[in-house]
């Protein structure tokens, strides 16, 4: 849902308002009594990864067909974040669904990022949430462990939906530790290096490619930065620093570090390797002076989109924006770090409210959104990478200059951490980094991480 993500990213909004964190207990209490019966004939999937929905459905001879709904007629509500300009493109996709599933009527609501979560929390607390709503993979554990999401495993098993047709990391993000699925992945997005062809041609420089490393990035970015009289008219690089996804988490992984331990029970950001990755981003701002210093009070917007930056470390969600704005761009892999290639992958998906009165219809909509028909329409928008493997490889790949680079990057992508307490932990972490490492250089990355890690450890432990 590209432009949806684009709007959200430009606002630097990968967080929930503090007021929403405070109502979590209320929502959990309100939802704890809600229950939706699984299909009577659907076998329950046991609490073992080996018995997960993925393995149960993998033996199906073919993916469940979208358009074979036999349940009762129903009207369901689907809600997502974005702006009203997105409603038209999304309605086209939903109309296609209703054309093949005439017994299901889908009403749509859209709201900006903050309003979306505000309304969702209010609805969950009052037992009147949308039947189906858009969910970021990083937040699934918070909602699932508080009893707000419908377990789709019985529906998937009965229907024979083949989860192996979807990106493996995306499926993992919507699956709990016991192998139960709590949503259908619809979008995946990775981060790569965009470059402005016209600016590189004017400078007589070759385009970035897969051989680049950190040193090459810094050197070329310095060449492409134009400063006179203390004023910079063109920057060598643009990226955002308000979320780990672009682009400090990639630098941490490229330097051999990590954010959490593999079991997500230990904070490991205070390692020299992790600190070295974030330090390189600070150096791009203050040492090499190729990346504009972020402002805590005002946004300069996307300088690459404005033609004022030669390169951008950005996600696949901005492709449609750059194309619509007439930017002549190419896409190369992110430059390699000392430990090699790395990018991030952050799935989005649709989840079903546990208290829905139409679970069969809601599941059918979620299933179809992850199926080829609707995924092809998503891919045609060029604003997101479809989670469906076949559509990704056959429709998305080759649809614009650089699309294959994004597809190939999945092979070395790291899943953005997904854990209970995500918002609380990342809010504290970003506050420290932005105040002392990015918006100013009051501290080195190692000093900042050493200072904030005890707070992160407490937050993580409280959410185990």
ZINORKA-V432538 format. One record per pair of residues at least 12 apart in sequence whose ideal C-beta (glycine too) atoms are under 7 Angstrom apart, sorted by the first residue. I is the first residue (numbers start at 1). J is the second residue. D is the distance in Angstrom with one decimal. If there is no record, write none. Layout:
I | J | D
I | J | D
This chain:
1 | 80 | 6.5
1 | 82 | 7.0
1 | 187 | 5.9
1 | 348 | 6.6
1 | 383 | 6.9
1 | 384 | 5.6
2 | 317 | 5.2
2 | 320 | 4.9
2 | 381 | 5.6
2 | 382 | 6.9
2 | 383 | 1.5
2 | 384 | 4.2
3 | 82 | 6.7
3 | 85 | 7.0
3 | 86 | 5.3
3 | 320 | 5.9
3 | 321 | 7.0
3 | 383 | 5.0
4 | 80 | 6.2
4 | 81 | 6.1
4 | 82 | 3.5
4 | 86 | 5.2
5 | 189 | 6.8
5 | 317 | 3.7
5 | 384 | 6.4
6 | 317 | 5.4
6 | 318 | 5.5
6 | 321 | 5.0
6 | 383 | 6.7
7 | 82 | 5.7
7 | 83 | 5.3
8 | 81 | 6.3
8 | 113 | 5.0
9 | 240 | 7.0
9 | 315 | 6.9
9 | 317 | 6.3
10 | 302 | 6.5
11 | 113 | 6.4
12 | 240 | 6.3
12 | 242 | 3.4
12 | 243 | 6.8
13 | 113 | 4.4
14 | 243 | 4.1
15 | 423 | 5.9
15 | 426 | 6.8
15 | 427 | 5.4
16 | 117 | 5.4
16 | 423 | 4.7
17 | 114 | 5.8
20 | 117 | 5.5
20 | 118 | 6.7
20 | 121 | 5.1
21 | 423 | 6.2
21 | 424 | 6.2
23 | 121 | 5.4
23 | 125 | 6.2
24 | 146 | 6.7
26 | 125 | 5.2
27 | 121 | 5.9
27 | 124 | 4.6
27 | 125 | 4.7
27 | 146 | 6.5
27 | 148 | 6.6
28 | 146 | 3.9
28 | 147 | 6.4
30 | 124 | 6.6
30 | 125 | 4.8
30 | 126 | 6.9
30 | 127 | 6.0
31 | 124 | 6.0
31 | 146 | 6.5
31 | 147 | 4.7
31 | 148 | 4.7
31 | 354 | 6.2
31 | 355 | 6.8
32 | 147 | 5.1
34 | 127 | 6.7
34 | 354 | 5.0
34 | 355 | 3.7
36 | 150 | 5.6
36 | 354 | 5.9
36 | 355 | 6.9
36 | 356 | 6.3
36 | 359 | 4.7
38 | 154 | 3.6
39 | 154 | 5.6
39 | 155 | 6.2
39 | 158 | 4.9
41 | 158 | 6.1
42 | 154 | 3.6
42 | 155 | 6.6
42 | 157 | 5.5
42 | 158 | 3.8
43 | 157 | 5.9
44 | 154 | 6.3
45 | 153 | 4.5
45 | 157 | 6.2
45 | 179 | 6.3
45 | 180 | 6.2
47 | 178 | 3.9
48 | 178 | 6.8
48 | 179 | 6.3
49 | 179 | 4.7
51 | 179 | 6.0
52 | 175 | 6.5
52 | 179 | 2.7
53 | 153 | 4.4
53 | 156 | 4.7
53 | 157 | 6.4
53 | 163 | 6.2
53 | 179 | 6.5
53 | 180 | 6.7
53 | 181 | 4.5
54 | 163 | 4.4
54 | 164 | 6.7
54 | 171 | 6.0
56 | 157 | 5.0
57 | 156 | 5.7
57 | 157 | 6.5
57 | 160 | 6.2
57 | 161 | 5.6
57 | 162 | 5.3
57 | 163 | 5.3
58 | 162 | 6.6
58 | 164 | 5.3
60 | 160 | 4.0
60 | 162 | 5.1
63 | 161 | 6.3
63 | 162 | 4.2
63 | 165 | 5.3
64 | 159 | 4.4
64 | 160 | 5.0
64 | 161 | 4.1
64 | 367 | 6.6
66 | 100 | 6.5
66 | 367 | 6.6
66 | 368 | 4.0
66 | 371 | 4.2
66 | 373 | 5.6
67 | 100 | 4.0
67 | 101 | 6.2
69 | 101 | 5.1
69 | 103 | 6.0
69 | 104 | 6.5
69 | 364 | 4.8
71 | 360 | 3.6
71 | 361 | 6.0
73 | 103 | 4.5
74 | 104 | 5.7
74 | 358 | 3.9
74 | 361 | 3.8
75 | 105 | 4.3
75 | 107 | 6.6
76 | 104 | 6.6
76 | 106 | 5.8
76 | 131 | 3.9
76 | 132 | 6.2
76 | 358 | 5.4
76 | 361 | 5.3
76 | 362 | 5.3
76 | 365 | 6.3
77 | 107 | 5.0
77 | 109 | 6.6
77 | 130 | 4.4
77 | 131 | 5.2
78 | 106 | 5.4
78 | 108 | 5.4
78 | 130 | 6.3
78 | 132 | 4.7
78 | 133 | 7.0
78 | 365 | 6.8
79 | 109 | 4.6
79 | 130 | 4.0
79 | 133 | 4.5
79 | 134 | 7.0
80 | 110 | 5.8
80 | 133 | 7.0
80 | 134 | 3.9
81 | 111 | 6.2
81 | 112 | 6.7
81 | 113 | 5.0
81 | 116 | 3.9
81 | 134 | 6.3
82 | 110 | 5.3
83 | 112 | 6.5
84 | 110 | 6.4
86 | 110 | 6.2
87 | 108 | 6.7
87 | 110 | 5.2
89 | 381 | 5.9
90 | 108 | 6.6
91 | 108 | 6.4
92 | 377 | 6.8
93 | 374 | 5.5
93 | 377 | 4.8
93 | 378 | 6.7
94 | 106 | 5.1
94 | 108 | 6.1
96 | 373 | 6.6
96 | 374 | 6.5
96 | 377 | 6.1
97 | 365 | 6.5
97 | 368 | 5.4
97 | 374 | 6.2
101 | 364 | 6.3
104 | 361 | 4.7
104 | 364 | 6.3
104 | 365 | 6.5
106 | 365 | 6.3
109 | 130 | 6.9
120 | 133 | 6.3
124 | 148 | 5.6
127 | 355 | 5.7
129 | 353 | 4.5
129 | 355 | 6.8
130 | 353 | 6.4
131 | 352 | 6.7
131 | 353 | 5.7
131 | 356 | 4.4
131 | 358 | 6.0
131 | 362 | 4.5
132 | 350 | 5.3
132 | 352 | 5.6
132 | 362 | 5.1
132 | 365 | 5.6
132 | 366 | 5.9
133 | 351 | 6.2
133 | 353 | 7.0
134 | 348 | 6.4
134 | 350 | 6.1
135 | 183 | 5.7
135 | 349 | 5.8
135 | 350 | 7.0
135 | 351 | 4.5
136 | 348 | 5.9
137 | 173 | 3.5
137 | 174 | 6.5
137 | 346 | 6.2
137 | 347 | 4.2
137 | 348 | 6.7
137 | 349 | 6.6
137 | 418 | 5.4
138 | 346 | 6.8
138 | 416 | 5.8
138 | 417 | 6.8
138 | 418 | 4.8
138 | 422 | 5.0
139 | 422 | 6.1
140 | 173 | 6.4
140 | 174 | 5.7
140 | 182 | 6.1
140 | 183 | 6.4
140 | 418 | 6.1
141 | 418 | 6.0
141 | 419 | 5.6
141 | 420 | 4.4
142 | 420 | 5.4
142 | 422 | 6.4
144 | 176 | 6.0
144 | 182 | 4.7
145 | 420 | 5.5
147 | 354 | 6.4
148 | 354 | 5.9
149 | 182 | 4.4
149 | 183 | 6.8
149 | 351 | 5.1
149 | 352 | 6.8
149 | 354 | 5.8
150 | 352 | 4.1
150 | 353 | 6.6
150 | 354 | 4.7
150 | 356 | 6.6
150 | 359 | 6.2
151 | 180 | 5.1
151 | 182 | 6.2
152 | 181 | 4.7
152 | 182 | 6.6
152 | 352 | 6.6
152 | 363 | 6.0
152 | 366 | 6.9
153 | 180 | 4.7
153 | 181 | 5.3
155 | 363 | 4.3
156 | 181 | 6.0
159 | 367 | 6.8
161 | 367 | 5.6
165 | 388 | 6.0
165 | 389 | 5.9
165 | 390 | 6.5
166 | 185 | 5.4
166 | 370 | 6.0
166 | 387 | 5.0
166 | 388 | 6.0
166 | 389 | 6.7
167 | 185 | 6.6
167 | 188 | 5.2
167 | 387 | 5.0
167 | 389 | 6.3
167 | 410 | 7.0
169 | 345 | 5.4
169 | 347 | 6.9
169 | 413 | 6.9
169 | 415 | 4.8
170 | 185 | 3.5
170 | 188 | 5.2
170 | 347 | 3.8
170 | 387 | 4.6
171 | 185 | 6.1
172 | 415 | 6.7
173 | 185 | 6.8
173 | 347 | 4.7
173 | 415 | 6.4
173 | 418 | 5.4
174 | 349 | 5.4
182 | 351 | 6.2
183 | 349 | 4.3
183 | 350 | 6.2
183 | 351 | 3.9
184 | 349 | 5.4
184 | 350 | 5.5
184 | 366 | 4.3
184 | 367 | 6.2
184 | 369 | 6.1
184 | 370 | 4.2
185 | 347 | 4.8
185 | 349 | 4.2
185 | 370 | 6.3
185 | 387 | 4.1
186 | 348 | 6.0
186 | 349 | 5.2
186 | 350 | 5.9
186 | 369 | 5.1
186 | 370 | 5.7
186 | 378 | 6.9
186 | 387 | 5.5
187 | 347 | 6.5
187 | 348 | 4.1
187 | 384 | 4.3
187 | 385 | 6.6
187 | 386 | 7.0
187 | 387 | 6.1
188 | 345 | 5.6
188 | 347 | 5.0
188 | 385 | 4.9
188 | 387 | 5.2
189 | 315 | 4.9
189 | 316 | 4.7
189 | 317 | 5.1
189 | 346 | 5.9
189 | 384 | 6.1
189 | 385 | 5.6
190 | 315 | 6.9
190 | 316 | 5.8
190 | 343 | 4.8
190 | 344 | 6.6
190 | 345 | 5.4
190 | 406 | 5.5
190 | 409 | 4.5
190 | 410 | 6.4
190 | 413 | 5.4
191 | 245 | 6.5
191 | 246 | 5.1
191 | 247 | 6.1
191 | 250 | 6.0
191 | 313 | 6.2
191 | 314 | 6.6
191 | 315 | 4.9
191 | 334 | 6.4
191 | 343 | 5.0
191 | 344 | 5.7
192 | 331 | 5.1
192 | 332 | 6.7
192 | 333 | 6.1
192 | 334 | 5.9
192 | 343 | 6.8
192 | 405 | 5.5
192 | 406 | 5.9
192 | 409 | 6.0
193 | 208 | 5.6
193 | 311 | 5.9
193 | 313 | 5.9
193 | 331 | 7.0
193 | 332 | 4.7
193 | 333 | 6.7
193 | 334 | 5.4
193 | 335 | 6.7
194 | 304 | 6.1
194 | 311 | 6.4
194 | 312 | 4.4
194 | 314 | 5.7
194 | 329 | 5.1
194 | 331 | 5.7
195 | 207 | 5.8
195 | 208 | 5.2
195 | 310 | 6.6
195 | 311 | 4.9
195 | 329 | 6.4
195 | 330 | 5.4
195 | 332 | 6.5
196 | 304 | 6.9
196 | 310 | 5.4
196 | 327 | 6.7
196 | 328 | 6.9
196 | 329 | 6.0
197 | 328 | 4.7
197 | 329 | 6.5
197 | 330 | 5.7
198 | 328 | 5.4
199 | 224 | 6.7
199 | 310 | 4.6
200 | 310 | 6.7
203 | 223 | 6.8
203 | 224 | 6.2
205 | 220 | 6.6
205 | 223 | 6.9
207 | 330 | 5.6
207 | 332 | 6.9
208 | 311 | 6.9
208 | 332 | 4.0
209 | 332 | 5.5
210 | 332 | 6.7
210 | 333 | 5.1
212 | 332 | 6.8
212 | 335 | 4.0
212 | 336 | 7.0
213 | 335 | 5.2
213 | 336 | 4.7
214 | 280 | 6.0
214 | 335 | 5.7
214 | 337 | 5.7
216 | 335 | 6.2
217 | 335 | 4.3
218 | 284 | 6.7
218 | 288 | 5.0
218 | 290 | 6.8
220 | 236 | 6.9
221 | 236 | 2.8
221 | 237 | 4.7
221 | 288 | 6.6
221 | 290 | 3.7
221 | 311 | 6.6
222 | 236 | 6.1
222 | 288 | 5.8
222 | 290 | 5.6
224 | 236 | 4.2
224 | 310 | 3.8
225 | 289 | 6.8
225 | 290 | 4.9
234 | 308 | 5.9
234 | 310 | 6.7
235 | 290 | 6.4
235 | 291 | 6.5
235 | 292 | 5.5
235 | 303 | 5.8
235 | 308 | 6.3
235 | 309 | 4.4
236 | 290 | 3.6
236 | 310 | 5.5
236 | 311 | 6.5
237 | 284 | 6.3
237 | 290 | 5.1
237 | 291 | 4.9
237 | 309 | 6.3
237 | 311 | 4.9
237 | 312 | 7.0
237 | 313 | 6.9
238 | 302 | 6.7
238 | 303 | 4.3
238 | 304 | 4.4
238 | 309 | 3.7
238 | 312 | 4.4
239 | 291 | 6.7
239 | 312 | 6.3
239 | 313 | 4.1
239 | 314 | 6.7
241 | 294 | 5.3
241 | 434 | 6.5
241 | 438 | 4.2
242 | 430 | 6.6
242 | 434 | 6.9
245 | 315 | 6.8
245 | 344 | 5.2
245 | 346 | 5.8
245 | 416 | 6.1
246 | 313 | 5.7
246 | 314 | 5.9
246 | 315 | 5.8
247 | 281 | 6.9
247 | 313 | 4.0
248 | 277 | 6.7
248 | 278 | 5.1
248 | 281 | 5.2
249 | 344 | 5.3
249 | 416 | 6.9
250 | 334 | 5.7
250 | 342 | 5.4
250 | 343 | 5.5
250 | 344 | 5.8
251 | 277 | 3.5
251 | 278 | 6.5
251 | 280 | 5.4
251 | 281 | 5.7
251 | 337 | 6.4
252 | 274 | 4.7
252 | 277 | 3.8
252 | 278 | 6.5
253 | 342 | 3.6
253 | 414 | 5.2
254 | 277 | 6.2
254 | 336 | 6.5
254 | 337 | 2.6
254 | 339 | 5.9
254 | 340 | 6.8
254 | 342 | 4.6
255 | 273 | 5.0
255 | 276 | 4.6
255 | 277 | 3.9
255 | 337 | 4.9
255 | 338 | 5.6
255 | 339 | 5.9
256 | 273 | 4.2
256 | 338 | 6.7
256 | 339 | 3.8
257 | 271 | 5.3
257 | 273 | 3.5
257 | 274 | 3.1
257 | 277 | 5.7
258 | 274 | 6.5
259 | 417 | 5.4
260 | 417 | 5.3
260 | 419 | 6.9
264 | 417 | 6.6
264 | 419 | 4.5
265 | 464 | 6.5
267 | 453 | 5.7
267 | 456 | 4.7
267 | 457 | 5.3
267 | 460 | 5.9
269 | 449 | 5.3
269 | 453 | 6.3
270 | 449 | 4.8
270 | 450 | 5.5
270 | 453 | 4.4
274 | 449 | 6.8
275 | 445 | 4.6
275 | 446 | 4.0
275 | 449 | 5.3
277 | 337 | 6.8
278 | 437 | 6.5
278 | 445 | 3.9
279 | 444 | 6.3
279 | 445 | 4.0
282 | 437 | 5.2
282 | 438 | 6.7
282 | 441 | 6.0
282 | 445 | 5.8
285 | 438 | 6.8
286 | 441 | 4.7
294 | 438 | 5.4
294 | 439 | 5.1
296 | 434 | 6.7
296 | 439 | 4.8
305 | 321 | 6.4
305 | 322 | 6.2
305 | 325 | 5.7
305 | 327 | 6.5
313 | 334 | 6.4
316 | 384 | 6.8
316 | 385 | 5.2
316 | 406 | 4.7
317 | 383 | 6.3
317 | 384 | 5.8
319 | 382 | 5.1
319 | 383 | 6.5
319 | 400 | 6.3
320 | 381 | 6.1
320 | 382 | 4.8
320 | 383 | 3.8
323 | 382 | 6.4
323 | 400 | 6.6
330 | 401 | 5.6
330 | 402 | 5.5
331 | 402 | 2.6
331 | 405 | 4.5
331 | 406 | 6.7
332 | 405 | 6.4
333 | 405 | 6.1
333 | 409 | 6.2
341 | 412 | 4.4
342 | 412 | 6.0
342 | 414 | 5.9
343 | 409 | 4.8
343 | 412 | 6.6
343 | 413 | 5.0
344 | 413 | 6.4
344 | 414 | 5.8
344 | 416 | 5.1
345 | 410 | 6.5
345 | 413 | 4.0
345 | 415 | 5.7
345 | 416 | 6.8
346 | 416 | 4.2
347 | 387 | 6.4
350 | 366 | 4.8
350 | 369 | 5.3
352 | 366 | 5.9
370 | 387 | 6.2
370 | 388 | 6.3
372 | 388 | 6.0
372 | 390 | 6.4
372 | 391 | 5.6
375 | 388 | 4.1
375 | 391 | 4.2
376 | 391 | 5.4
376 | 395 | 5.3
379 | 391 | 5.4
379 | 395 | 4.3
379 | 396 | 4.4
379 | 399 | 6.9
382 | 399 | 6.1
382 | 400 | 5.9
385 | 406 | 6.1
392 | 407 | 6.2
393 | 407 | 6.8
420 | 463 | 4.3
421 | 459 | 5.6
421 | 460 | 6.2
421 | 462 | 6.9
421 | 463 | 3.1
424 | 459 | 5.2
425 | 456 | 5.5
425 | 459 | 4.6
425 | 460 | 6.1
428 | 452 | 6.5
428 | 455 | 5.4
428 | 456 | 6.4
428 | 459 | 6.5
429 | 452 | 6.0
429 | 456 | 6.1
432 | 448 | 5.3
432 | 451 | 6.6
432 | 452 | 4.0
433 | 448 | 6.1
436 | 448 | 4.9
